Amino acid sequence: ALKSNRSRTLGMIVTSAHNPFFAEVIRGVEDRCYQAGYSLILCNSDDIDAKQLSYLETLRDRRIDGLVVMTAKNGAGFLEALSALPLPTVMMDAEPQPGWDMTVVNDDSRLGGRLAIEHLLAQGIERIALLTGPRDHARSRERLSGALDALHAAGLGLAEDWQIETQLMLADGHRAAHLLLADPADRPDAIFAFNDLLALGCLRAARDLGLEVPKQLSIIGYDDIEISAYLSPALTTIRQPIYALGTTAVDQLIARLEGTPFPGQTQLAPRLVERDSVARPD
Ligand code: RIB
């Protein structure tokens, strides 16, 4: 009998091991690999070009059958190296590029951005600030355009200093919220933070300043990582189907490997999860 030259091993390069969001994605990826009889080699890139490139080489040498790459940054050198690899690949969090022969699995962040703002507006909140994540982050850019769509549709704009570019960790949210909330005479009534870690940082800043959430300040996040339901107040947020993003990416990759039809792009819908951190201002 012919011996298959498949290793039944998949590789994954993931953005950041520091953020629980990615741990939940990995859970989905790993569970599905296990169910389908594949082993998984996991590499953490911290979204650093040099690490991504070096892991790409390592994974190629390990003769993996296919690759899942999670990155919201379209780092030119890395994407070139990736396209040059004759390896079935599924991208997550990325922005599809013209001419790419790669499947992309994402949440519809434009819709998510819109849902967050529409929820605030429905509570009668119009003085809204945004913690936008990094500008070179594809998901954040989409969240921003969805948020701006919703504001514009309501005839509202956004004060320039109420739109703060941040990284995506707790300390970034904490720092940015202190900037936003420093002047008691000119405070927003709500902050839309582009991920839950940023929102957690905002909650802490509000507590530092003796501001009651949601009475004096509403906070809405994005992702719905597990801890967000257990905070006090529990975080209102936009839920990404995080685990399903992981399983879907592996399903698409296996479809590619088996030659069954697969879509070029899959967008999973986010949805609003109403908890206790948003309320109509007094
Ligand atoms: O919390 C991490 C964020 O970065 C998520 O919203 C995800 O989409 C990733 O890009």
Residues whose N, C-alpha, C, O or C-beta is under 5 A from the ligand:
A	BS01	RIB	N19 F21 A72 D93 R139 F194 N195 Y222 D223
